[in-house]
């Protein structure tokens, strides 16, 4: 497997090994991805006397003429036509990374690297882990399978600033590409497939939902929530292409209010200071009818997950939905969000049990997803 190849050969120590290899190479440096993680890596290179030649993106995100950090952005499928050799640093979380990099490796001399920023977004210390060991242990005991438990241990090791880097290697090796829609979703449990997409971006997750279920023979409906103007325009344009796709330009929270937000690369983050961007926030329970059905709730909203979950308590209780919730944006998300979800699903009006899983869908210490899956047995 390619991810094993990266782990065994190219997951390099951010304190020097990667820099030395790049300094001794005559090939240009390209970074795959145009998000916050890529900016972090670019800053890391600059501090060490190196610079990025250009950035790469896949077809799903690429726009002709796009510029990132004052550098050109190229379609990754085209790069092998222009160069015979290149250094490519993978700093993206998309499910197609492995396929793309395998394809590149077959067509040109490419040196592939994976840079893991262990302290991305927050620092977890051994002291914090010890302080919360009982709570962490309760979450650990929730998990249905050994893979979830291994992901849990590896994530904590990778995020902590004073734990050996071998945890980073282990976490990356646990990467799986099928984010959100995978064999954990009990398709046969539902008469129709209805997705609540919280943090819909430009509709990539909605499209993946349609693709995942297109041969299932059941009705598909998507309610997609996105608050950023440009992202929403692209999302809304999909309504004419996909049956029963409804786009909402609103943020989800625990009460009706207005929030300022700031766009940070591809993500929009709600902030407690004034910016030029203002958006309405509302509880999902106030948007949906009482009898609205839901089969799947996906949530990736940059640290606002807890408030959004509080605002959809009745929706969760009145359905037997599968939940896929990102639990890595805040330090205590890995404790608080599973506890909250467990309290809701156990109050379901349906006679259904839930099983809990944890999966890692990234080439960095991010994209950690907690799954709550209903079952009838």
Beta strands, then each sheet from edge to edge (+ up, - down):
strand 1: 29-32
strand 2: 54-57
strand 3: 67-68
strand 4: 71-75
strand 5: 85-90
strand 6: 109-114
strand 7: 193-198
strand 8: 220-225
strand 9: 245-248
strand 10: 251-252
strand 11: 257-264
strand 12: 267-271
strand 13: 278-282
strand 14: 296-299
strand 15: 322-326
strand 16: 353-360
strand 17: 368-375
sheet 1: 3+ 4- 2- 1- 5- 6-
sheet 2: 9+ 8+ 7+ 14+ 15+ 17- 16+
sheet 3: 10+ 13+ 11- 12+
end
